[in-house]
């Protein structure tokens, strides 16, 4: 996965960076949703599994 997306006019962003940013945004939004519901145990479980997922 070394595809490059060209954006106007001069700068480009790597797909890997976009995927990493998107995964971070999704993870943060899910964390905030779980926090709003006061599901601390689920939040901890999610963070642990998310870190393991990104690590792989």
N, C-alpha and C positions, 0 to 999 in steps of 0.2 A: 504494500500500500504506500506508494510514493507518488500518488497523483497530485497534481497541482491545479488549483482553481484560480483562473485569472480574473481579477476584478478591475474595473475602470478606475483611473487610467493606467497607473504605473505600479501599484503594489499588488502582491499576490499573497495568498494564504494557503498554507499546506492543509490537506484534508485531515491529517492526523491532529493538527491543532484545533480544527473546527470540531472534530469528534470529541476531543478532550474537553473543550469548552462546553459543548452541548451536554456531555455527561455530567460535568460539574454543575451546570445550571439545573438539570433534572434532579440531581441528587440533593441540591440545596432546597429546591422547591418541595420535594417530598419530605425532607427533614422539617421544613417549616410547617408543612401540613400536619405532620405527626406531632410537632410541638404544640400546635394550636389545639389538637385533640387531647393533649396531656397524656399521650401514650409513650412515656419515657422508656419503658421496657422495649416496646416495638422499635422506638427510635434507636436505641443502642444496638439491637439486633440488626437493624437495617444498616447502620454505619459500619458495623463489623463485616457484614456480608458484602457491602459496597466496596470497602477497602480491599477485601480479598478479591473481588471481581476485577477491580482496576489493577491490582497487583499482577493478576494473571494476564 
